C-alpha cells in the first residue's frame, strides 16, 4: 500500500462519516437507518472499486 492509497482510504472514511452524520440528522427508525447505511456503504464501495479498477492497481 502506497501513500496515495492510504490517503484515498482516509478520504473515503471521511465521506462515509459525513454521510452517516447526515443520515443521523433525519432521526429515522432503526430499520430505515440500517437500510440507508447499507445503501451508502454499497455506494462508497462501488465508487472505491471503480476508481481502483480505473487506476489499474
PQR file of N, CA, C, O and H, with PARSE charges and radii, in Angstrom:
ATOM      1  N   UNK A   1       0.864  -1.176   0.000 -0.4000 1.5000
ATOM      2  CA  UNK A   1       0.000   0.000   0.000 -0.0000 2.0000
ATOM      3  C   UNK A   1       0.908   1.235   0.000  0.5500 1.7000
ATOM      4  O   UNK A   1       1.780   1.388   0.856 -0.5500 1.4000
ATOM      5  N   UNK A   2       0.681   2.096  -0.969 -0.4000 1.5000
ATOM      6  CA  UNK A   2       1.499   3.301  -1.037 -0.0000 2.0000
ATOM      7  C   UNK A   2       0.798   4.459  -0.328  0.5500 1.7000
ATOM      8  O   UNK A   2      -0.306   4.310   0.195 -0.5500 1.4000
ATOM      9  H   UNK A   2      -0.027   1.973  -1.664  0.4000 1.0000
ATOM     10  N   UNK A   3       1.454   5.596  -0.322 -0.4000 1.5000
ATOM     11  CA  UNK A   3       0.933   6.769   0.393 -0.0000 2.0000
ATOM     12  C   UNK A   3      -0.394   7.244  -0.191  0.5500 1.7000
ATOM     13  O   UNK A   3      -1.282   7.673   0.546 -0.5500 1.4000
ATOM     14  H   UNK A   3       2.351   5.717  -0.746  0.4000 1.0000
ATOM     15  N   UNK A   4      -0.528   7.170  -1.504 -0.4000 1.5000
ATOM     16  CA  UNK A   4      -1.754   7.636  -2.153 -0.0000 2.0000
ATOM     17  C   UNK A   4      -2.953   6.761  -1.785  0.5500 1.7000
ATOM     18  O   UNK A   4      -4.062   7.267  -1.611 -0.5500 1.4000
ATOM     19  H   UNK A   4       0.194   6.822  -2.103  0.4000 1.0000
ATOM     20  N   UNK A   5      -2.735   5.462  -1.669 -0.4000 1.5000
ATOM     21  CA  UNK A   5      -3.813   4.552  -1.289 -0.0000 2.0000
ATOM     22  C   UNK A   5      -4.281   4.841   0.131  0.5500 1.7000
ATOM     23  O   UNK A   5      -5.475   4.777   0.421 -0.5500 1.4000
ATOM     24  H   UNK A   5      -1.834   5.051  -1.810  0.4000 1.0000
ATOM     25  N   UNK A   6      -3.344   5.159   1.012 -0.4000 1.5000
ATOM     26  CA  UNK A   6      -3.708   5.489   2.396 -0.0000 2.0000
ATOM     27  C   UNK A   6      -4.540   6.768   2.436  0.5500 1.7000
ATOM     28  O   UNK A   6      -5.512   6.855   3.187 -0.5500 1.4000
ATOM     29  H   UNK A   6      -2.373   5.212   0.777  0.4000 1.0000
ATOM     30  N   UNK A   7      -4.166   7.747   1.640 -0.4000 1.5000
ATOM     31  CA  UNK A   7      -4.924   8.998   1.578 -0.0000 2.0000
ATOM     32  C   UNK A   7      -6.323   8.736   1.036  0.5500 1.7000
ATOM     33  O   UNK A   7      -7.295   9.318   1.517 -0.5500 1.4000
ATOM     34  H   UNK A   7      -3.376   7.677   1.030  0.4000 1.0000
ATOM     35  N   UNK A   8      -6.430   7.873   0.050 -0.4000 1.5000
ATOM     36  CA  UNK A   8      -7.726   7.549  -0.543 -0.0000 2.0000
ATOM     37  C   UNK A   8      -8.631   6.863   0.479  0.5500 1.7000
ATOM     38  O   UNK A   8      -9.821   7.167   0.552 -0.5500 1.4000
ATOM     39  H   UNK A   8      -5.640   7.399  -0.341  0.4000 1.0000
ATOM     40  N   UNK A   9      -8.087   5.956   1.253 -0.4000 1.5000
ATOM     41  CA  UNK A   9      -8.890   5.261   2.263 -0.0000 2.0000
ATOM     42  C   UNK A   9      -9.355   6.232   3.336  0.5500 1.7000
ATOM     43  O   UNK A   9     -10.510   6.182   3.759 -0.5500 1.4000
ATOM     44  H   UNK A   9      -7.120   5.709   1.194  0.4000 1.0000
ATOM     45  N   UNK A  10      -8.472   7.112   3.779 -0.4000 1.5000
ATOM     46  CA  UNK A  10      -8.855   8.105   4.790 -0.0000 2.0000
ATOM     47  C   UNK A  10      -9.934   9.031   4.246  0.5500 1.7000
ATOM     48  O   UNK A  10     -10.876   9.366   4.964 -0.5500 1.4000
ATOM     49  H   UNK A  10      -7.533   7.153   3.435  0.4000 1.0000
ATOM     50  N   UNK A  11      -9.813   9.446   2.996 -0.4000 1.5000
ATOM     51  CA  UNK A  11     -10.821  10.320   2.391 -0.0000 2.0000
ATOM     52  C   UNK A  11     -12.166   9.614   2.282  0.5500 1.7000
ATOM     53  O   UNK A  11     -13.206  10.212   2.560 -0.5500 1.4000
ATOM     54  H   UNK A  11      -9.048   9.174   2.412  0.4000 1.0000
ATOM     55  N   UNK A  12     -12.152   8.350   1.879 -0.4000 1.5000
ATOM     56  CA  UNK A  12     -13.401   7.598   1.779 -0.0000 2.0000
ATOM     57  C   UNK A  12     -14.054   7.408   3.142  0.5500 1.7000
ATOM     58  O   UNK A  12     -15.276   7.488   3.263 -0.5500 1.4000
ATOM     59  H   UNK A  12     -11.307   7.864   1.653  0.4000 1.0000
ATOM     60  N   UNK A  13     -13.254   7.158   4.156 -0.4000 1.5000
ATOM     61  CA  UNK A  13     -13.806   7.048   5.508 -0.0000 2.0000
ATOM     62  C   UNK A  13     -14.404   8.376   5.962  0.5500 1.7000
ATOM     63  O   UNK A  13     -15.441   8.400   6.625 -0.5500 1.4000
ATOM     64  H   UNK A  13     -12.261   7.093   4.058  0.4000 1.0000
ATOM     65  N   UNK A  14     -13.752   9.475   5.608 -0.4000 1.5000
ATOM     66  CA  UNK A  14     -14.294  10.797   5.937 -0.0000 2.0000
ATOM     67  C   UNK A  14     -15.634  11.042   5.272  0.5500 1.7000
ATOM     68  O   UNK A  14     -16.558  11.566   5.894 -0.5500 1.4000
ATOM     69  H   UNK A  14     -12.909   9.456   5.069  0.4000 1.0000
ATOM     70  N   UNK A  15     -15.736  10.662   4.010 -0.4000 1.5000
ATOM     71  CA  UNK A  15     -17.014  10.823   3.312 -0.0000 2.0000
ATOM     72  C   UNK A  15     -18.094   9.937   3.918  0.5500 1.7000
ATOM     73  O   UNK A  15     -19.259  10.328   3.999 -0.5500 1.4000
ATOM     74  H   UNK A  15     -14.985  10.236   3.505  0.4000 1.0000
ATOM     75  N   UNK A  16     -17.697   8.743   4.342 -0.4000 1.5000
ATOM     76  CA  UNK A  16     -18.652   7.831   4.968 -0.0000 2.0000
ATOM     77  C   UNK A  16     -19.160   8.392   6.297  0.5500 1.7000
ATOM     78  O   UNK A  16     -20.344   8.275   6.612 -0.5500 1.4000
ATOM     79  H   UNK A  16     -16.751   8.426   4.276  0.4000 1.0000
ATOM     80  N   UNK A  17     -18.271   8.993   7.065 -0.4000 1.5000
ATOM     81  CA  UNK A  17     -18.676   9.628   8.320 -0.0000 2.0000
ATOM     82  C   UNK A  17     -19.598  10.801   8.042  0.5500 1.7000
ATOM     83  O   UNK A  17     -20.585  11.000   8.751 -0.5500 1.4000
ATOM     84  H   UNK A  17     -17.309   9.088   6.809  0.4000 1.0000
ATOM     85  N   UNK A  18     -19.284  11.576   7.021 -0.4000 1.5000
ATOM     86  CA  UNK A  18     -20.136  12.708   6.648 -0.0000 2.0000
ATOM     87  C   UNK A  18     -21.529  12.231   6.239  0.5500 1.7000
ATOM     88  O   UNK A  18     -22.533  12.815   6.647 -0.5500 1.4000
ATOM     89  H   UNK A  18     -18.482  11.414   6.445  0.4000 1.0000
ATOM     90  N   UNK A  19     -21.589  11.182   5.442 -0.4000 1.5000
ATOM     91  CA  UNK A  19     -22.887  10.635   5.028 -0.0000 2.0000
ATOM     92  C   UNK A  19     -23.640  10.072   6.224  0.5500 1.7000
ATOM     93  O   UNK A  19     -24.858  10.227   6.323 -0.5500 1.4000
ATOM     94  H   UNK A  19     -20.773  10.707   5.110  0.4000 1.0000
ATOM     95  N   UNK A  20     -22.926   9.422   7.130 -0.4000 1.5000
ATOM     96  CA  UNK A  20     -23.565   8.878   8.325 -0.0000 2.0000
ATOM     97  C   UNK A  20     -24.137   9.951   9.223  0.5500 1.7000
ATOM     98  O   UNK A  20     -25.220   9.787   9.784 -0.5500 1.4000
ATOM     99  H   UNK A  20     -21.938   9.295   7.050  0.4000 1.0000
ATOM    100  N   UNK A  21     -23.413  11.053   9.362 -0.4000 1.5000
ATOM    101  CA  UNK A  21     -23.935  12.141  10.191 -0.0000 2.0000
ATOM    102  C   UNK A  21     -25.134  12.809   9.531  0.5500 1.7000
ATOM    103  O   UNK A  21     -26.057  13.241  10.220 -0.5500 1.4000
ATOM    104  H   UNK A  21     -22.533  11.187   8.906  0.4000 1.0000
ATOM    105  N   UNK A  22     -25.131  12.897   8.222 -0.4000 1.5000
ATOM    106  CA  UNK A  22     -26.293  13.450   7.516 -0.0000 2.0000
ATOM    107  C   UNK A  22     -27.495  12.528   7.684  0.5500 1.7000
ATOM    108  O   UNK A  22     -28.621  12.994   7.863 -0.5500 1.4000
ATOM    109  H   UNK A  22     -24.380  12.545   7.661  0.4000 1.0000
ATOM    110  N   UNK A  23     -27.259  11.234   7.628 -0.4000 1.5000
ATOM    111  CA  UNK A  23     -28.332  10.271   7.827 -0.0000 2.0000
ATOM    112  C   UNK A  23     -28.877  10.348   9.255  0.5500 1.7000
ATOM    113  O   UNK A  23     -30.088  10.263   9.463 -0.5500 1.4000
ATOM    114  H   UNK A  23     -26.345  10.855   7.483  0.4000 1.0000
ATOM    115  N   UNK A  24     -28.001  10.506  10.222 -0.4000 1.5000
ATOM    116  CA  UNK A  24     -28.427  10.584  11.620 -0.0000 2.0000
ATOM    117  C   UNK A  24     -29.275  11.825  11.874  0.5500 1.7000
ATOM    118  O   UNK A  24     -30.114  11.824  12.775 -0.5500 1.4000
ATOM    119  H   UNK A  24     -27.018  10.575  10.053  0.4000 1.0000
ATOM    120  N   UNK A  25     -29.069  12.869  11.102 -0.4000 1.5000
ATOM    121  CA  UNK A  25     -29.840  14.098  11.305 -0.0000 2.0000
ATOM    122  C   UNK A  25     -31.314  13.928  10.947  0.5500 1.7000
ATOM    123  O   UNK A  25     -32.150  14.720  11.382 -0.5500 1.4000
ATOM    124  H   UNK A  25     -28.388  12.869  10.370  0.4000 1.0000
ATOM    125  N   UNK A  26     -31.643  12.895  10.152 -0.4000 1.5000
ATOM    126  CA  UNK A  26     -33.040  12.655   9.791 -0.0000 2.0000
ATOM    127  C   UNK A  26     -33.819  11.966  10.912  0.5500 1.7000
ATOM    128  O   UNK A  26     -35.050  11.955  10.887 -0.5500 1.4000
ATOM    129  H   UNK A  26     -30.964  12.252   9.798  0.4000 1.0000
ATOM    130  N   UNK A  27     -33.117  11.387  11.900 -0.4000 1.5000
ATOM    131  CA  UNK A  27     -33.730  10.702  13.041 -0.0000 2.0000
ATOM    132  C   UNK A  27     -34.766   9.664  12.589  0.5500 1.7000
ATOM    133  O   UNK A  27     -35.919   9.673  13.020 -0.5500 1.4000
ATOM    134  H   UNK A  27     -32.118  11.395  11.920  0.4000 1.0000
ATOM    135  N   UNK A  28     -34.309   8.778  11.711 -0.4000 1.5000
ATOM    136  CA  UNK A  28     -35.173   7.722  11.199 -0.0000 2.0000
ATOM    137  C   UNK A  28     -35.266   6.577  12.202  0.5500 1.7000
ATOM    138  O   UNK A  28     -34.522   6.538  13.182 -0.5500 1.4000
ATOM    139  H   UNK A  28     -33.372   8.770  11.361  0.4000 1.0000
ATOM    140  N   UNK A  29     -36.174   5.657  11.952 -0.4000 1.5000
ATOM    141  CA  UNK A  29     -36.278   4.455  12.768 -0.0000 2.0000
ATOM    142  C   UNK A  29     -35.081   3.560  12.468  0.5500 1.7000
ATOM    143  O   UNK A  29     -34.429   3.719  11.436 -0.5500 1.4000
ATOM    144  H   UNK A  29     -36.778   5.689  11.156  0.4000 1.0000
ATOM    145  N   UNK A  30     -34.788   2.616  13.369 -0.4000 1.5000
ATOM    146  CA  UNK A  30     -33.611   1.769  13.222 -0.0000 2.0000
ATOM    147  C   UNK A  30     -33.622   0.979  11.920  0.5500 1.7000
ATOM    148  O   UNK A  30     -32.593   0.877  11.252 -0.5500 1.4000
ATOM    149  H   UNK A  30     -35.317   2.487  14.207  0.4000 1.0000
ATOM    150  N   UNK A  31     -34.757   0.426  11.557 -0.4000 1.5000
ATOM    151  CA  UNK A  31     -34.817  -0.379  10.332 -0.0000 2.0000
ATOM    152  C   UNK A  31     -34.473   0.478   9.113  0.5500 1.7000
ATOM    153  O   UNK A  31     -33.705   0.057   8.248 -0.5500 1.4000
ATOM    154  H   UNK A  31     -35.592   0.509  12.099  0.4000 1.0000
ATOM    155  N   UNK A  32     -35.037   1.664   9.051 -0.4000 1.5000
ATOM    156  CA  UNK A  32     -34.750   2.572   7.935 -0.0000 2.0000
ATOM    157  C   UNK A  32     -33.296   3.031   7.962  0.5500 1.7000
ATOM    158  O   UNK A  32     -32.656   3.148   6.917 -0.5500 1.4000
ATOM    159  H   UNK A  32     -35.661   2.006   9.754  0.4000 1.0000
ATOM    160  N   UNK A  33     -32.782   3.288   9.156 -0.4000 1.5000
ATOM    161  CA  UNK A  33     -31.400   3.750   9.282 -0.0000 2.0000
ATOM    162  C   UNK A  33     -30.410   2.693   8.813  0.5500 1.7000
ATOM    163  O   UNK A  33     -29.453   3.002   8.103 -0.5500 1.4000
ATOM    164  H   UNK A  33     -33.302   3.192  10.005  0.4000 1.0000
ATOM    165  N   UNK A  34     -30.641   1.454   9.209 -0.4000 1.5000
ATOM    166  CA  UNK A  34     -29.739   0.371   8.796 -0.0000 2.0000
ATOM    167  C   UNK A  34     -29.802   0.175   7.292  0.5500 1.7000
ATOM    168  O   UNK A  34     -28.774  -0.033   6.647 -0.5500 1.4000
ATOM    169  H   UNK A  34     -31.418   1.203   9.785  0.4000 1.0000
ATOM    170  N   UNK A  35     -30.994   0.239   6.732 -0.4000 1.5000
ATOM    171  CA  UNK A  35     -31.152   0.083   5.291 -0.0000 2.0000
ATOM    172  C   UNK A  35     -30.426   1.206   4.538  0.5500 1.7000
ATOM    173  O   UNK A  35     -29.728   0.950   3.557 -0.5500 1.4000
ATOM    174  H   UNK A  35     -31.829   0.408   7.256  0.4000 1.0000
ATOM    175  N   UNK A  36     -30.592   2.431   4.996 -0.4000 1.5000
ATOM    176  CA  UNK A  36     -29.920   3.567   4.349 -0.0000 2.0000
ATOM    177  C   UNK A  36     -28.404   3.481   4.520  0.5500 1.7000
ATOM    178  O   UNK A  36     -27.662   3.802   3.593 -0.5500 1.4000
ATOM    179  H   UNK A  36     -31.159   2.640   5.793  0.4000 1.0000
ATOM    180  N   UNK A  37     -27.939   3.053   5.686 -0.4000 1.5000
ATOM    181  CA  UNK A  37     -26.499   2.911   5.914 -0.0000 2.0000
ATOM    182  C   UNK A  37     -25.904   1.861   4.981  0.5500 1.7000
ATOM    183  O   UNK A  37     -24.806   2.047   4.456 -0.5500 1.4000
ATOM    184  H   UNK A  37     -28.542   2.791   6.439  0.4000 1.0000
ATOM    185  N   UNK A  38     -26.616   0.769   4.774 -0.4000 1.5000
ATOM    186  CA  UNK A  38     -26.134  -0.263   3.855 -0.0000 2.0000
ATOM    187  C   UNK A  38     -26.100   0.241   2.411  0.5500 1.7000
ATOM    188  O   UNK A  38     -25.195  -0.101   1.650 -0.5500 1.4000
ATOM    189  H   UNK A  38     -27.508   0.618   5.200  0.4000 1.0000
ATOM    190  N   UNK A  39     -27.078   1.045   2.044 -0.4000 1.5000
ATOM    191  CA  UNK A  39     -27.085   1.629   0.695 -0.0000 2.0000
ATOM    192  C   UNK A  39     -25.887   2.555   0.523  0.5500 1.7000
ATOM    193  O   UNK A  39     -25.206   2.506  -0.501 -0.5500 1.4000
ATOM    194  H   UNK A  39     -27.813   1.323   2.662  0.4000 1.0000
ATOM    195  N   UNK A  40     -25.625   3.398   1.519 -0.4000 1.5000
ATOM    196  CA  UNK A  40     -24.469   4.302   1.429 -0.0000 2.0000
ATOM    197  C   UNK A  40     -23.160   3.519   1.394  0.5500 1.7000
ATOM    198  O   UNK A  40     -22.249   3.864   0.642 -0.5500 1.4000
ATOM    199  H   UNK A  40     -26.178   3.438   2.351  0.4000 1.0000
ATOM    200  N   UNK A  41     -23.067   2.475   2.197 -0.4000 1.5000
ATOM    201  CA  UNK A  41     -21.854   1.653   2.194 -0.0000 2.0000
ATOM    202  C   UNK A  41     -21.651   1.006   0.824  0.5500 1.7000
ATOM    203  O   UNK A  41     -20.523   0.922   0.339 -0.5500 1.4000
ATOM    204  H   UNK A  41     -23.807   2.194   2.808  0.4000 1.0000
ATOM    205  N   UNK A  42     -22.731   0.553   0.203 -0.4000 1.5000
ATOM    206  CA  UNK A  42     -22.636  -0.043  -1.130 -0.0000 2.0000
ATOM    207  C   UNK A  42     -22.195   0.991  -2.165  0.5500 1.7000
ATOM    208  O   UNK A  42     -21.401   0.687  -3.056 -0.5500 1.4000
ATOM    209  H   UNK A  42     -23.648   0.621   0.597  0.4000 1.0000
ATOM    210  N   UNK A  43     -22.714   2.216  -2.043 -0.4000 1.5000
ATOM    211  CA  UNK A  43     -22.330   3.282  -2.978 -0.0000 2.0000
ATOM    212  C   UNK A  43     -20.851   3.598  -2.849  0.5500 1.7000
ATOM    213  O   UNK A  43     -20.143   3.685  -3.853 -0.5500 1.4000
ATOM    214  H   UNK A  43     -23.359   2.463  -1.320  0.4000 1.0000
ATOM    215  N   UNK A  44     -20.379   3.770  -1.621 -0.4000 1.5000
ATOM    216  CA  UNK A  44     -18.966   4.100  -1.427 -0.0000 2.0000
ATOM    217  C   UNK A  44     -18.066   2.939  -1.838  0.5500 1.7000
ATOM    218  O   UNK A  44     -16.982   3.163  -2.377 -0.5500 1.4000
ATOM    219  H   UNK A  44     -20.954   3.699  -0.806  0.4000 1.0000
ATOM    220  N   UNK A  45     -18.494   1.716  -1.594 -0.4000 1.5000
ATOM    221  CA  UNK A  45     -17.705   0.564  -2.020 -0.0000 2.0000
ATOM    222  C   UNK A  45     -17.627   0.501  -3.541  0.5500 1.7000
ATOM    223  O   UNK A  45     -16.567   0.223  -4.101 -0.5500 1.4000
ATOM    224  H   UNK A  45     -19.375   1.535  -1.156  0.4000 1.0000
ATOM    225  N   UNK A  46     -18.739   0.757  -4.203 -0.4000 1.5000
ATOM    226  CA  UNK A  46     -18.752   0.742  -5.670 -0.0000 2.0000
ATOM    227  C   UNK A  46     -17.842   1.829  -6.239  0.5500 1.7000
ATOM    228  O   UNK A  46     -17.115   1.591  -7.204 -0.5500 1.4000
ATOM    229  H   UNK A  46     -19.601   0.984  -3.748  0.4000 1.0000
ATOM    230  N   UNK A  47     -17.883   3.010  -5.647 -0.4000 1.5000
ATOM    231  CA  UNK A  47     -17.017   4.101  -6.118 -0.0000 2.0000
ATOM    232  C   UNK A  47     -15.550   3.740  -5.890  0.5500 1.7000
ATOM    233  O   UNK A  47     -14.709   3.960  -6.762 -0.5500 1.4000
ATOM    234  H   UNK A  47     -18.474   3.203  -4.864  0.4000 1.0000
ATOM    235  N   UNK A  48     -15.250   3.188  -4.723 -0.4000 1.5000
ATOM    236  CA  UNK A  48     -13.874   2.790  -4.425 -0.0000 2.0000
ATOM    237  C   UNK A  48     -13.385   1.735  -5.419  0.5500 1.7000
ATOM    238  O   UNK A  48     -12.272   1.836  -5.936 -0.5500 1.4000
ATOM    239  H   UNK A  48     -15.933   3.009  -4.015  0.4000 1.0000
ATOM    240  N   UNK A  49     -14.212   0.729  -5.685 -0.4000 1.5000
ATOM    241  CA  UNK A  49     -13.827  -0.307  -6.631 -0.0000 2.0000
ATOM    242  C   UNK A  49     -13.678   0.241  -8.045  0.5500 1.7000
ATOM    243  O   UNK A  49     -12.776  -0.168  -8.776 -0.5500 1.4000
ATOM    244  H   UNK A  49     -15.116   0.647  -5.265  0.4000 1.0000
ATOM    245  N   UNK A  50     -14.548   1.155  -8.433 -0.4000 1.5000
ATOM    246  CA  UNK A  50     -14.453   1.770  -9.755 -0.0000 2.0000
ATOM    247  C   UNK A  50     -13.127   2.500  -9.915  0.5500 1.7000
ATOM    248  O   UNK A  50     -12.428   2.325 -10.914 -0.5500 1.4000
ATOM    249  H   UNK A  50     -15.281   1.487  -7.839  0.4000 1.0000
ATOM    250  N   UNK A  51     -12.783   3.326  -8.917 -0.4000 1.5000
ATOM    251  CA  UNK A  51     -11.525   4.065  -9.012 -0.0000 2.0000
ATOM    252  C   UNK A  51     -10.321   3.135  -8.927  0.5500 1.7000
ATOM    253  O   UNK A  51      -9.286   3.413  -9.533 -0.5500 1.4000
ATOM    254  H   UNK A  51     -13.351   3.468  -8.106  0.4000 1.0000
ATOM    255  N   UNK A  52     -10.437   2.044  -8.192 -0.4000 1.5000
ATOM    256  CA  UNK A  52      -9.349   1.081  -8.132 -0.0000 2.0000
ATOM    257  C   UNK A  52      -9.140   0.407  -9.493  0.5500 1.7000
ATOM    258  O   UNK A  52      -8.005   0.183  -9.916 -0.5500 1.4000
ATOM    259  H   UNK A  52     -11.278   1.818  -7.700  0.4000 1.0000
ATOM    260  N   UNK A  53     -10.236   0.091 -10.163 -0.4000 1.5000
ATOM    261  CA  UNK A  53     -10.125  -0.543 -11.484 -0.0000 2.0000
ATOM    262  C   UNK A  53      -9.597   0.436 -12.528  0.5500 1.7000
ATOM    263  O   UNK A  53      -8.803   0.062 -13.392 -0.5500 1.4000
ATOM    264  H   UNK A  53     -11.157   0.273  -9.820  0.4000 1.0000
ATOM    265  N   UNK A  54     -10.037   1.686 -12.446 -0.4000 1.5000
ATOM    266  CA  UNK A  54      -9.607   2.684 -13.411 -0.0000 2.0000
ATOM    267  C   UNK A  54      -8.124   3.003 -13.253  0.5500 1.7000
ATOM    268  O   UNK A  54      -7.414   3.180 -14.244 -0.5500 1.4000
ATOM    269  H   UNK A  54     -10.681   1.990 -11.744  0.4000 1.0000
ATOM    270  N   UNK A  55      -7.658   3.075 -12.009 -0.4000 1.5000
ATOM    271  CA  UNK A  55      -6.260   3.422 -11.791 -0.0000 2.0000
ATOM    272  C   UNK A  55      -5.339   2.257 -12.123  0.5500 1.7000
ATOM    273  O   UNK A  55      -4.137   2.464 -12.295 -0.5500 1.4000
ATOM    274  H   UNK A  55      -8.234   2.931 -11.205  0.4000 1.0000
ATOM    275  N   UNK A  56      -5.867   1.032 -12.218 -0.4000 1.5000
ATOM    276  CA  UNK A  56      -5.064  -0.106 -12.631 -0.0000 2.0000
ATOM    277  C   UNK A  56      -4.245  -0.734 -11.524  0.5500 1.7000
ATOM    278  O   UNK A  56      -3.327  -1.499 -11.819 -0.5500 1.4000
ATOM    279  H   UNK A  56      -6.843   0.864 -12.078  0.4000 1.0000
ATOM    280  N   UNK A  57      -4.527  -0.454 -10.285 -0.4000 1.5000
ATOM    281  CA  UNK A  57      -3.767  -1.035  -9.175 -0.0000 2.0000
ATOM    282  C   UNK A  57      -4.493  -2.179  -8.558  0.5500 1.7000
ATOM    283  O   UNK A  57      -3.997  -2.786  -7.608 -0.5500 1.4000
ATOM    284  H   UNK A  57      -5.273   0.167 -10.045  0.4000 1.0000
TER
END
